[in-house]
Amino acid sequence: MIIKADETMSVAVLTANSANINYPVTNILHSSRTRVFKTVALTTTATIVFDCLTAVTCNSIDIDNHNISSGVTALKWQGNATDEWGAPSVDEDLTYSSGIINKDFTGGSYRYWRLHIEDAANTDTFIKLGRVFGANSLTTSVIGGNISDSYQTDTVKTRTNAGVTYGDLRDNYQLISVNWNKITTATEKPLLKTMFDQVSISTPFFVTFDDSNISLNTVYVTIDGNGLHFVYYPDARYCKASISFIEEK
């Protein structure tokens, strides 16, 4: 499982080649994926440079709530020490998805990062991007079968004395619970604790479930409940850990 809690692009100064005045490029760093960036009409090439002011590590990129088409001809995430893009040090081709576009890669530490899109086939005639999330990710131990996935609701259900049910319809959401049966107290526990300190329970981030037997893919989440839990073995070198993630809309 790959946890992307450390959003290293969050304080970057952004420059876009084109932006609709009502949908500024800064929206891609807003925690709500429904706040979107758009290029102006008839512009299906988008180039966004992230100036992080100092070198930052990035080894994962997630793009959510976008209108990129399946006919996109260039979809790149790049990193470089200078704002020059002829031969960047990091040059990753991203794979199109109608949902969350995700790539985890070797990465590096650079001041400048860039998202480049060429999508002439886009029938909207503009590029729309919701959340663009560059992070220094944490890859955890294999979770195997120690995971549960449920779909829940905040809908309030009322049943009258006459036996008629009414509902105050509210949000339906996905809840994912993860358990690690054995992690190291010296190494893995501090990494999970650092992850929790970075986001607490209210800051959204992406999680990719990369185990071959789990089909959850990548989800935009916050930590559910009151946090991260550990249970200790008599052998102090190891402990159990558990956490739950709630889907963000």
MARMIMI-781841 format. One record per atom (N, C-alpha, C): atom name; residue number from 1; x, y, z; residue in three letters. Coordinates in steps of 0.2 Angstrom, whole numbers, m for minus. Example, Ala and Ser with C-alpha at 12.3 -4.5 7.8 and 13.67 -1.06 7.14 Angstrom:
BEGIN
   atome   num    east   north      up   residu
       N     1      66     m28      39      Ala
      CA     1      62     m22      39      Ala
       C     1      66     m16      39      Ala
       N     2      64     m11      35      Ser
      CA     2      68      m5      36      Ser
       C     2      64       0      39      Ser
This chain:
BEGIN
   atome   num    east   north      up   residu
       N     1       4      m6       0      Met
      CA     1       0       0       0      Met
       C     1       4       6       0      Met
       N     2       3      11      m4      Ile
      CA     2       6      17      m5      Ile
       C     2       2      23      m2      Ile
       N     3       5      26       3      Ile
      CA     3       1      32       6      Ile
       C     3       5      38       4      Ile
       N     4       1      43       2      Lys
      CA     4       3      49      m1      Lys
       C     4       1      55       4      Lys
       N     5       3      55      10      Ala
      CA     5       1      60      15      Ala
       C     5       6      66      14      Ala
       N     6      12      65      12      Asp
      CA     6      17      71      12      Asp
       C     6      16      74       5      Asp
       N     7      12      79       5      Glu
      CA     7      11      83      m2      Glu
       C     7      16      88      m2      Glu
       N     8      21      87      m6      Thr
      CA     8      27      91      m6      Thr
       C     8      26      97     m11      Thr
       N     9      21      97     m15      Met
      CA     9      19     102     m20      Met
       C     9      14     108     m17      Met
       N    10      12     107     m10      Ser
      CA    10       7     111      m7      Ser
       C    10       8     118      m7      Ser
       N    11      15     120      m7      Val
      CA    11      16     127      m6      Val
       C    11      19     130     m12      Val
       N    12      19     126     m18      Ala
      CA    12      22     129     m24      Ala
       C    12      19     135     m27      Ala
       N    13      23     139     m30      Val
      CA    13      20     144     m34      Val
       C    13      19     142     m41      Val
       N    14      13     143     m44      Leu
      CA    14      10     139     m50      Leu
       C    14      10     144     m56      Leu
       N    15      12     142     m61      Thr
      CA    15      12     146     m68      Thr
       C    15       9     141     m73      Thr
       N    16       3     144     m76      Ala
      CA    16       0     140     m81      Ala
       C    16       0     144     m88      Ala
       N    17       1     140     m93      Asn
      CA    17       1     143    m100      Asn
       C    17      m6     146    m102      Asn
       N    18     m11     144     m99      Ser
      CA    18     m18     147    m100      Ser
       C    18     m22     145     m94      Ser
       N    19     m27     150     m92      Ala
      CA    19     m31     149     m87      Ala
       C    19     m38     153     m87      Ala
       N    20     m43     150     m87      Asn
      CA    20     m50     153     m86      Asn
       C    20     m50     157     m80      Asn
       N    21     m52     164     m80      Ile
      CA    21     m51     168     m75      Ile
       C    21     m56     166     m69      Ile
       N    22     m61     162     m71      Asn
      CA    22     m66     159     m66      Asn
       C    22     m63     153     m63      Asn
       N    23     m58     150     m66      Tyr
      CA    23     m56     143     m63      Tyr
       C    23     m48     144     m63      Tyr
       N    24     m45     147     m58      Pro
      CA    24     m38     148     m58      Pro
       C    24     m34     142     m57      Pro
       N    25     m28     142     m58      Val
      CA    25     m23     136     m58      Val
       C    25     m22     134     m50      Val
       N    26     m23     139     m46      Thr
      CA    26     m22     138     m39      Thr
       C    26     m27     133     m36      Thr
       N    27     m33     132     m40      Asn
      CA    27     m38     127     m37      Asn
       C    27     m35     120     m37      Asn
       N    28     m30     118     m41      Ile
      CA    28     m28     111     m41      Ile
       C    28     m24     109     m34      Ile
       N    29     m23     114     m30      Leu
      CA    29     m20     113     m24      Leu
       C    29     m25     113     m18      Leu
       N    30     m31     115     m20      His
      CA    30     m36     115     m15      His
       C    30     m38     108     m13      His
       N    31     m39     107      m6      Ser
      CA    31     m41     101      m4      Ser
       C    31     m47      98      m6      Ser
       N    32     m52     102      m9      Ser
      CA    32     m58      99     m12      Ser
       C    32     m57      98     m19      Ser
       N    33     m58      92     m21      Arg
      CA    33     m57      90     m28      Arg
       C    33     m62      93     m33      Arg
       N    34     m67      96     m30      Thr
      CA    34     m72      99     m34      Thr
       C    34     m71     106     m36      Thr
       N    35     m65     109     m33      Arg
      CA    35     m63     116     m35      Arg
       C    35     m58     114     m41      Arg
       N    36     m60     117     m47      Val
      CA    36     m56     115     m53      Val
       C    36     m53     120     m57      Val
       N    37     m47     119     m60      Phe
      CA    37     m44     123     m65      Phe
       C    37     m46     122     m72      Phe
       N    38     m47     127     m76      Lys
      CA    38     m48     126     m83      Lys
       C    38     m44     131     m87      Lys
       N    39     m42     128     m93      Thr
      CA    39     m39     132     m98      Thr
       C    39     m45     136    m101      Thr
       N    40     m43     142    m105      Val
      CA    40     m48     145    m109      Val
       C    40     m50     141    m114      Val
       N    41     m56     143    m117      Ala
      CA    41     m59     139    m122      Ala
       C    41     m55     139    m128      Ala
       N    42     m55     133    m132      Leu
      CA    42     m51     131    m138      Leu
       C    42     m44     131    m136      Leu
       N    43     m42     129    m130      Thr
      CA    43     m35     128    m128      Thr
       C    43     m35     121    m125      Thr
       N    44     m32     116    m129      Thr
      CA    44     m32     109    m126      Thr
       C    44     m25     107    m125      Thr
       N    45     m20     112    m124      Thr
      CA    45     m14     110    m121      Thr
       C    45     m13     114    m115      Thr
       N    46     m11     111    m110      Ala
      CA    46     m10     114    m103      Ala
       C    46      m3     112    m100      Ala
       N    47       0     117     m98      Thr
      CA    47       7     116     m95      Thr
       C    47       7     120     m89      Thr
       N    48       8     117     m83      Ile
      CA    48       8     120     m77      Ile
       C    48      15     119     m73      Ile
       N    49      18     124     m72      Val
      CA    49      25     123     m68      Val
       C    49      24     125     m61      Val
       N    50      27     120     m57      Phe
      CA    50      27     121     m50      Phe
       C    50      33     123     m47      Phe
       N    51      34     129     m45      Asp
      CA    51      40     132     m42      Asp
       C    51      40     131     m34      Asp
       N    52      43     126     m32      Cys
      CA    52      43     124     m25      Cys
       C    52      48     129     m21      Cys
       N    53      51     133     m24      Leu
      CA    53      56     138     m21      Leu
       C    53      62     135     m18      Leu
       N    54      62     129     m16      Thr
      CA    54      68     125     m14      Thr
       C    54      67     117     m17      Thr
       N    55      72     113     m17      Ala
      CA    55      71     107     m19      Ala
       C    55      66     103     m15      Ala
       N    56      62      99     m18      Val
      CA    56      57      95     m14      Val
       C    56      57      88     m17      Val
       N    57      56      83     m13      Thr
      CA    57      56      76     m16      Thr
       C    57      49      74     m18      Thr
       N    58      48      71     m24      Cys
      CA    58      42      69     m26      Cys
       C    58      43      62     m30      Cys
       N    59      39      57     m28      Asn
      CA    59      39      50     m31      Asn
       C    59      32      48     m32      Asn
       N    60      27      52     m32      Ser
      CA    60      21      50     m34      Ser
       C    60      17      56     m37      Ser
       N    61      12      55     m42      Ile
      CA    61       8      60     m44      Ile
       C    61       1      57     m45      Ile
       N    62      m4      61     m43      Asp
      CA    62     m11      59     m44      Asp
       C    62     m15      65     m46      Asp
       N    63     m19      64     m51      Ile
      CA    63     m23      69     m55      Ile
       C    63     m31      66     m54      Ile
       N    64     m35      70     m51      Asp
      CA    64     m42      68     m50      Asp
       C    64     m47      73     m53      Asp
       N    65     m53      71     m54      Asn
      CA    65     m58      75     m57      Asn
       C    65     m56      79     m63      Asn
       N    66     m54      76     m68      His
      CA    66     m51      79     m74      His
       C    66     m56      77     m80      His
       N    67     m55      81     m86      Asn
      CA    67     m58      79     m92      Asn
       C    67     m54      77     m97      Asn
       N    68     m48      75     m96      Ile
      CA    68     m43      73    m101      Ile
       C    68     m46      67    m104      Ile
       N    69     m45      67    m111      Ser
      CA    69     m48      62    m115      Ser
       C    69     m44      56    m116      Ser
       N    70     m47      50    m119      Ser
      CA    70     m43      44    m120      Ser
       C    70     m38      45    m126      Ser
       N    71     m39      51    m130      Gly
      CA    71     m35      52    m136      Gly
       C    71     m29      57    m134      Gly
       N    72     m28      58    m128      Val
      CA    72     m23      62    m126      Val
       C    72     m16      60    m129      Val
       N    73     m12      65    m132      Thr
      CA    73      m6      63    m135      Thr
       C    73       0      64    m131      Thr
       N    74       0      68    m126      Ala
      CA    74       5      70    m122      Ala
       C    74       3      71    m115      Ala
       N    75       5      67    m110      Leu
      CA    75       3      67    m103      Leu
       C    75       9      66     m99      Leu
       N    76      12      71     m96      Lys
      CA    76      19      70     m93      Lys
       C    76      19      74     m86      Lys
       N    77      23      71     m82      Trp
      CA    77      25      74     m75      Trp
       C    77      33      74     m75      Trp
       N    78      35      80     m74      Gln
      CA    78      42      81     m75      Gln
       C    78      45      85     m69      Gln
       N    79      52      84     m68      Gly
      CA    79      55      87     m62      Gly
       C    79      62      89     m65      Gly
       N    80      64      95     m62      Asn
      CA    80      71      98     m65      Asn
       C    80      73     103     m60      Asn
       N    81      80     104     m60      Ala
      CA    81      83     109     m55      Ala
       C    81      82     116     m57      Ala
       N    82      81     117     m64      Thr
      CA    82      79     124     m67      Thr
       C    82      73     123     m71      Thr
       N    83      70     129     m72      Asp
      CA    83      64     130     m76      Asp
       C    83      65     129     m83      Asp
       N    84      69     124     m85      Glu
      CA    84      70     122     m92      Glu
       C    84      68     115     m93      Glu
       N    85      65     114     m99      Trp
      CA    85      61     107    m100      Trp
       C    85      63     103    m106      Trp
       N    86      69     105    m109      Gly
      CA    86      72     101    m115      Gly
       C    86      74      94    m113      Gly
       N    87      77      93    m107      Ala
      CA    87      79      87    m105      Ala
       C    87      79      86     m98      Ala
       N    88      73      86     m95      Pro
      CA    88      72      86     m88      Pro
       C    88      75      80     m84      Pro
       N    89      77      81     m78      Ser
      CA    89      80      75     m74      Ser
       C    89      74      70     m73      Ser
       N    90      68      72     m72      Val
      CA    90      63      67     m71      Val
       C    90      58      68     m77      Val
       N    91      56      63     m80      Asp
      CA    91      52      64     m86      Asp
       C    91      47      57     m87      Asp
       N    92      42      58     m83      Glu
      CA    92      37      52     m83      Glu
       C    92      31      53     m87      Glu
       N    93      30      48     m91      Asp
      CA    93      24      47     m95      Asp
       C    93      18      44     m91      Asp
       N    94      13      48     m91      Leu
      CA    94       7      45     m87      Leu
       C    94       2      41     m91      Leu
       N    95      m1      37     m88      Thr
      CA    95      m6      33     m92      Thr
       C    95     m13      35     m91      Thr
       N    96     m17      36     m96      Tyr
      CA    96     m23      39     m96      Tyr
       C    96     m28      34     m92      Tyr
       N    97     m32      37     m88      Ser
      CA    97     m38      34     m84      Ser
       C    97     m44      39     m84      Ser
       N    98     m50      36     m85      Ser
      CA    98     m56      41     m84      Ser
       C    98     m57      43     m77      Ser
       N    99     m54      39     m72      Gly
      CA    99     m54      41     m65      Gly
       C    99     m48      44     m63      Gly
       N   100     m45      42     m57      Ile
      CA   100     m39      45     m55      Ile
       C   100     m33      43     m59      Ile
       N   101     m29      48     m62      Ile
      CA   101     m23      46     m65      Ile
       C   101     m18      46     m60      Ile
       N   102     m14      40     m60      Asn
      CA   102      m9      39     m54      Asn
       C   102      m3      36     m57      Asn
       N   103       3      39     m54      Lys
      CA   103       9      35     m56      Lys
       C   103      14      36     m50      Lys
       N   104      17      30     m48      Asp
      CA   104      22      30     m43      Asp
       C   104      28      28     m46      Asp
       N   105      34      32     m45      Phe
      CA   105      40      31     m48      Phe
       C   105      46      33     m44      Phe
       N   106      52      32     m47      Thr
      CA   106      58      32     m43      Thr
       C   106      59      39     m40      Thr
       N   107      57      44     m44      Gly
      CA   107      57      51     m41      Gly
       C   107      64      55     m41      Gly
       N   108      64      60     m37      Gly
      CA   108      70      64     m35      Gly
       C   108      68      70     m32      Gly
       N   109      73      74     m30      Ser
      CA   109      72      80     m27      Ser
       C   109      74      86     m31      Ser
       N   110      69      90     m33      Tyr
      CA   110      70      96     m37      Tyr
       C   110      66     102     m36      Tyr
       N   111      68     108     m37      Arg
      CA   111      64     114     m36      Arg
       C   111      58     114     m40      Arg
       N   112      59     113     m47      Tyr
      CA   112      54     114     m52      Tyr
       C   112      51     107     m54      Tyr
       N   113      44     107     m54      Trp
      CA   113      40     101     m57      Trp
       C   113      35     104     m62      Trp
       N   114      33     100     m67      Arg
      CA   114      29     102     m72      Arg
       C   114      24      96     m74      Arg
       N   115      18      98     m75      Leu
      CA   115      13      94     m78      Leu
       C   115      12      97     m85      Leu
       N   116      12      92     m90      His
      CA   116      11      94     m97      His
       C   116       6      90    m101      His
       N   117       1      93    m104      Ile
      CA   117      m4      89    m107      Ile
       C   117      m6      92    m114      Ile
       N   118      m6      87    m119      Glu
      CA   118      m8      89    m125      Glu
       C   118     m14      85    m127      Glu
       N   119     m20      88    m128      Asp
      CA   119     m26      84    m129      Asp
       C   119     m31      87    m134      Asp
       N   120     m28      87    m140      Ala
      CA   120     m32      90    m146      Ala
       C   120     m39      86    m147      Ala
       N   121     m39      80    m145      Ala
      CA   121     m45      76    m146      Ala
       C   121     m51      78    m141      Ala
       N   122     m49      82    m136      Asn
      CA   122     m54      84    m131      Asn
       C   122     m60      87    m134      Asn
       N   123     m66      84    m133      Thr
      CA   123     m72      87    m136      Thr
       C   123     m74      93    m132      Thr
       N   124     m72      94    m126      Asp
      CA   124     m74     100    m122      Asp
       C   124     m70     106    m125      Asp
       N   125     m65     106    m128      Thr
      CA   125     m61     111    m131      Thr
       C   125     m57     115    m126      Thr
       N   126     m57     112    m120      Phe
      CA   126     m52     115    m115      Phe
       C   126     m50     109    m110      Phe
       N   127     m45     111    m106      Ile
      CA   127     m43     106    m101      Ile
       C   127     m46     108     m94      Ile
       N   128     m48     103     m90      Lys
      CA   128     m51     104     m84      Lys
       C   128     m47      99     m79      Lys
       N   129     m44     102     m73      Leu
      CA   129     m41      98     m68      Leu
       C   129     m44      99     m61      Leu
       N   130     m45      94     m58      Gly
      CA   130     m47      95     m51      Gly
       C   130     m41      95     m46      Gly
       N   131     m40      90     m43      Arg
      CA   131     m34      89     m38      Arg
       C   131     m28      87     m42      Arg
       N   132     m22      90     m41      Val
      CA   132     m16      88     m44      Val
       C   132     m11      87     m38      Val
       N   133      m9      81     m36      Phe
      CA   133      m6      80     m30      Phe
       C   133       1      76     m31      Phe
       N   134       6      80     m30      Gly
      CA   134      13      78     m30      Gly
       C   134      15      76     m23      Gly
       N   135      18      71     m22      Ala
      CA   135      19      69     m15      Ala
       C   135      26      65     m14      Ala
       N   136      28      64      m8      Asn
      CA   136      34      60      m6      Asn
       C   136      30      54      m2      Asn
       N   137      29      49      m6      Ser
      CA   137      25      44      m3      Ser
       C   137      28      39       2      Ser
       N   138      24      35       5      Leu
      CA   138      26      30      10      Leu
       C   138      23      23       8      Leu
       N   139      28      18       6      Thr
      CA   139      26      12       4      Thr
       C   139      26       7      10      Thr
       N   140      21       4      12      Thr
      CA   140      20       0      18      Thr
       C   140      21      m7      17      Thr
       N   141      21     m11      22      Ser
      CA   141      22     m18      22      Ser
       C   141      16     m21      18      Ser
       N   142      16     m27      15      Val
      CA   142      11     m30      11      Val
       C   142       5     m31      16      Val
       N   143      m1     m29      14      Ile
      CA   143      m7     m29      19      Ile
       C   143     m11     m36      17      Ile
       N   144     m10     m39      11      Gly
      CA   144     m13     m45      10      Gly
       C   144     m20     m45      11      Gly
       N   145     m23     m50      15      Gly
      CA   145     m30     m50      15      Gly
       C   145     m33     m46      21      Gly
       N   146     m29     m42      25      Asn
      CA   146     m31     m39      31      Asn
       C   146     m34     m32      29      Asn
       N   147     m39     m32      25      Ile
      CA   147     m42     m26      23      Ile
       C   147     m50     m27      22      Ile
       N   148     m54     m22      24      Ser
      CA   148     m61     m23      23      Ser
       C   148     m63     m16      20      Ser
       N   149     m68     m17      15      Asp
      CA   149     m71     m12      11      Asp
       C   149     m78     m12      12      Asp
       N   150     m81      m6      14      Ser
      CA   150     m88      m6      15      Ser
       C   150     m91       1      12      Ser
       N   151     m97       1      11      Tyr
      CA   151    m101       7       8      Tyr
       C   151    m106       9      13      Tyr
       N   152    m105      15      16      Gln
      CA   152    m110      18      21      Gln
       C   152    m113      24      19      Gln
       N   153    m117      27      24      Thr
      CA   153    m121      33      22      Thr
       C   153    m122      37      28      Thr
       N   154    m123      43      27      Asp
      CA   154    m125      48      32      Asp
       C   154    m132      49      32      Asp
       N   155    m136      46      28      Thr
      CA   155    m143      47      27      Thr
       C   155    m146      45      34      Thr
       N   156    m151      50      36      Val
      CA   156    m155      49      42      Val
       C   156    m162      46      41      Val
       N   157    m163      40      43      Lys
      CA   157    m169      36      42      Lys
       C   157    m174      36      48      Lys
       N   158    m180      38      46      Thr
      CA   158    m185      39      51      Thr
       C   158    m191      34      49      Thr
       N   159    m194      31      54      Arg
      CA   159    m200      26      53      Arg
       C   159    m205      29      57      Arg
       N   160    m211      30      55      Thr
      CA   160    m217      33      58      Thr
       C   160    m220      27      62      Thr
       N   161    m225      29      66      Asn
      CA   161    m229      24      70      Asn
       C   161    m233      20      65      Asn
       N   162    m235      23      59      Ala
      CA   162    m239      19      54      Ala
       C   162    m235      14      50      Ala
       N   163    m228      14      52      Gly
      CA   163    m224       9      48      Gly
       C   163    m221      12      41      Gly
       N   164    m222      19      40      Val
      CA   164    m219      21      34      Val
       C   164    m212      24      35      Val
       N   165    m207      23      31      Thr
      CA   165    m200      25      32      Thr
       C   165    m199      31      27      Thr
       N   166    m196      36      31      Tyr
      CA   166    m194      42      27      Tyr
       C   166    m186      43      28      Tyr
       N   167    m183      46      23      Gly
      CA   167    m176      47      24      Gly
       C   167    m174      54      22      Gly
       N   168    m169      57      26      Asp
      CA   168    m166      63      25      Asp
       C   168    m159      61      21      Asp
       N   169    m160      61      14      Leu
      CA   169    m154      59      10      Leu
       C   169    m148      63      11      Leu
       N   170    m143      59      13      Arg
      CA   170    m136      63      13      Arg
       C   170    m131      59      10      Arg
       N   171    m125      60      11      Asp
      CA   171    m119      57       7      Asp
       C   171    m118      49       8      Asp
       N   172    m117      46       3      Asn
      CA   172    m115      39       3      Asn
       C   172    m107      39       2      Asn
       N   173    m104      35       6      Tyr
      CA   173     m96      35       5      Tyr
       C   173     m93      28       6      Tyr
       N   174     m87      27       4      Gln
      CA   174     m83      21       5      Gln
       C   174     m79      21      11      Gln
       N   175     m79      16      15      Leu
      CA   175     m75      16      21      Leu
       C   175     m70      10      20      Leu
       N   176     m64      11      21      Ile
      CA   176     m59       6      20      Ile
       C   176     m54       5      27      Ile
       N   177     m54      m1      29      Ser
      CA   177     m51      m2      35      Ser
       C   177     m45      m7      34      Ser
       N   178     m39      m5      37      Val
      CA   178     m33      m9      35      Val
       C   178     m30     m11      42      Val
       N   179     m27     m17      42      Asn
      CA   179     m24     m20      48      Asn
       C   179     m17     m23      46      Asn
       N   180     m12     m21      49      Trp
      CA   180      m5     m24      48      Trp
       C   180      m4     m29      54      Trp
       N   181      m3     m35      53      Asn
      CA   181      m3     m40      59      Asn
       C   181       4     m40      62      Asn
       N   182       9     m37      58      Lys
      CA   182      16     m37      61      Lys
       C   182      20     m32      57      Lys
       N   183      22     m27      61      Ile
      CA   183      26     m21      58      Ile
       C   183      32     m20      64      Ile
       N   184      37     m17      62      Thr
      CA   184      43     m16      66      Thr
       C   184      42     m10      70      Thr
       N   185      43     m10      77      Thr
      CA   185      42      m5      81      Thr
       C   185      47       1      80      Thr
       N   186      53      m2      78      Ala
      CA   186      59       3      77      Ala
       C   186      59       7      71      Ala
       N   187      56       4      65      Thr
      CA   187      56       7      59      Thr
       C   187      49       9      56      Thr
       N   188      45       4      55      Glu
      CA   188      38       5      52      Glu
       C   188      33       9      56      Glu
       N   189      33       8      63      Lys
      CA   189      29      11      67      Lys
       C   189      30      19      67      Lys
       N   190      37      21      67      Pro
      CA   190      38      29      67      Pro
       C   190      36      31      60      Pro
       N   191      36      28      55      Leu
      CA   191      34      30      48      Leu
       C   191      27      31      48      Leu
       N   192      23      27      50      Leu
      CA   192      16      27      51      Leu
       C   192      14      33      55      Leu
       N   193      17      34      61      Lys
      CA   193      16      39      65      Lys
       C   193      17      46      62      Lys
       N   194      23      47      58      Thr
      CA   194      24      53      55      Thr
       C   194      19      54      49      Thr
       N   195      16      49      46      Met
      CA   195      11      50      41      Met
       C   195       5      53      45      Met
       N   196       3      50      51      Phe
      CA   196      m3      53      54      Phe
       C   196      m2      60      56      Phe
       N   197       4      62      59      Asp
      CA   197       6      69      61      Asp
       C   197       5      74      55      Asp
       N   198       7      71      49      Gln
      CA   198       6      76      43      Gln
       C   198      m1      78      41      Gln
       N   199      m6      73      42      Val
      CA   199     m13      74      40      Val
       C   199     m18      74      45      Val
       N   200     m16      72      51      Ser
      CA   200     m21      71      57      Ser
       C   200     m28      67      54      Ser
       N   201     m34      69      55      Ile
      CA   201     m40      66      53      Ile
       C   201     m44      70      48      Ile
       N   202     m41      76      46      Ser
      CA   202     m45      81      42      Ser
       C   202     m42      83      36      Ser
       N   203     m36      81      34      Thr
      CA   203     m33      83      28      Thr
       C   203     m33      77      23      Thr
       N   204     m36      79      17      Pro
      CA   204     m37      73      12      Pro
       C   204     m30      72       9      Pro
       N   205     m29      65       7      Phe
      CA   205     m23      63       3      Phe
       C   205     m25      57      m1      Phe
       N   206     m20      55      m5      Phe
      CA   206     m22      49      m9      Phe
       C   206     m18      43      m6      Phe
       N   207     m22      37      m7      Val
      CA   207     m19      30      m5      Val
       C   207     m20      26     m11      Val
       N   208     m14      22     m13      Thr
      CA   208     m15      17     m19      Thr
       C   208     m14      10     m16      Thr
       N   209     m19       6     m17      Phe
      CA   209     m19      m1     m14      Phe
       C   209     m16      m5     m20      Phe
       N   210      m9      m6     m19      Asp
      CA   210      m5      m9     m25      Asp
       C   210      m4     m17     m24      Asp
       N   211      m7     m20     m19      Asp
      CA   211      m6     m27     m18      Asp
       C   211     m10     m30     m24      Asp
       N   212      m7     m36     m26      Ser
      CA   212     m10     m39     m32      Ser
       C   212     m17     m42     m31      Ser
       N   213     m19     m43     m25      Asn
      CA   213     m25     m46     m24      Asn
       C   213     m31     m41     m21      Asn
       N   214     m29     m35     m22      Ile
      CA   214     m34     m30     m20      Ile
       C   214     m35     m25     m26      Ile
       N   215     m42     m24     m27      Ser
      CA   215     m44     m21     m33      Ser
       C   215     m46     m14     m31      Ser
       N   216     m44     m11     m26      Leu
      CA   216     m47      m4     m24      Leu
       C   216     m43       2     m28      Leu
       N   217     m38       0     m30      Asn
      CA   217     m34       5     m34      Asn
       C   217     m32      11     m30      Asn
       N   218     m33      17     m33      Thr
      CA   218     m32      23     m29      Thr
       C   218     m38      27     m27      Thr
       N   219     m38      29     m20      Val
      CA   219     m44      33     m17      Val
       C   219     m41      39     m14      Val
       N   220     m45      44     m14      Tyr
      CA   220     m44      51     m11      Tyr
       C   220     m48      50      m4      Tyr
       N   221     m44      51       1      Val
      CA   221     m47      49       8      Val
       C   221     m45      54      13      Val
       N   222     m48      54      19      Thr
      CA   222     m45      56      25      Thr
       C   222     m45      50      30      Thr
       N   223     m42      51      36      Ile
      CA   223     m42      46      41      Ile
       C   223     m48      46      45      Ile
       N   224     m52      40      45      Asp
      CA   224     m58      40      49      Asp
       C   224     m57      39      56      Asp
       N   225     m62      41      60      Gly
      CA   225     m62      40      67      Gly
       C   225     m57      44      71      Gly
       N   226     m54      42      76      Asn
      CA   226     m49      46      80      Asn
       C   226     m42      44      78      Asn
       N   227     m40      40      73      Gly
      CA   227     m33      40      71      Gly
       C   227     m30      33      70      Gly
       N   228     m24      32      72      Leu
      CA   228     m20      27      70      Leu
       C   228     m19      23      77      Leu
       N   229     m20      16      77      His
      CA   229     m19      12      83      His
       C   229     m14       7      82      His
       N   230     m11       5      88      Phe
      CA   230      m6       0      89      Phe
       C   230      m7      m5      94      Phe
       N   231      m6     m11      93      Val
      CA   231      m6     m16      98      Val
       C   231       0     m20      99      Val
       N   232       3     m21     105      Tyr
      CA   232      10     m23     106      Tyr
       C   232      10     m30     107      Tyr
       N   233      15     m34     104      Tyr
      CA   233      17     m41     106      Tyr
       C   233      22     m41     112      Tyr
       N   234      22     m47     115      Pro
      CA   234      27     m48     120      Pro
       C   234      34     m47     118      Pro
       N   235      35     m48     111      Asp
      CA   235      42     m47     108      Asp
       C   235      41     m39     106      Asp
       N   236      45     m35     109      Ala
      CA   236      44     m28     108      Ala
       C   236      47     m25     102      Ala
       N   237      50     m30      98      Arg
      CA   237      52     m28      91      Arg
       C   237      46     m27      86      Arg
       N   238      40     m30      88      Tyr
      CA   238      35     m30      83      Tyr
       C   238      28     m27      86      Tyr
       N   239      24     m25      82      Cys
      CA   239      17     m23      85      Cys
       C   239      12     m24      79      Cys
       N   240       6     m24      81      Lys
      CA   240       0     m23      76      Lys
       C   240      m1     m16      75      Lys
       N   241      m4     m14      69      Ala
      CA   241      m6      m7      67      Ala
       C   241     m13      m8      64      Ala
       N   242     m17      m3      65      Ser
      CA   242     m24      m2      61      Ser
       C   242     m26       5      60      Ser
       N   243     m29       6      54      Ile
      CA   243     m31      12      52      Ile
       C   243     m37      12      48      Ile
       N   244     m42      17      48      Ser
      CA   244     m47      17      43      Ser
       C   244     m47      23      39      Ser
       N   245     m49      22      32      Phe
      CA   245     m49      28      28      Phe
       C   245     m56      29      26      Phe
       N   246     m58      35      25      Ile
      CA   246     m65      37      23      Ile
       C   246     m64      41      16      Ile
       N   247     m68      39      11      Glu
      CA   247     m68      42       5      Glu
       C   247     m70      49       5      Glu
       N   248     m66      54       2      Glu
      CA   248     m68      61       1      Glu
       C   248     m71      62      m6      Glu
       N   249     m76      66      m6      Lys
      CA   249     m79      68     m13      Lys
       C   249     m76      74     m16      Lys
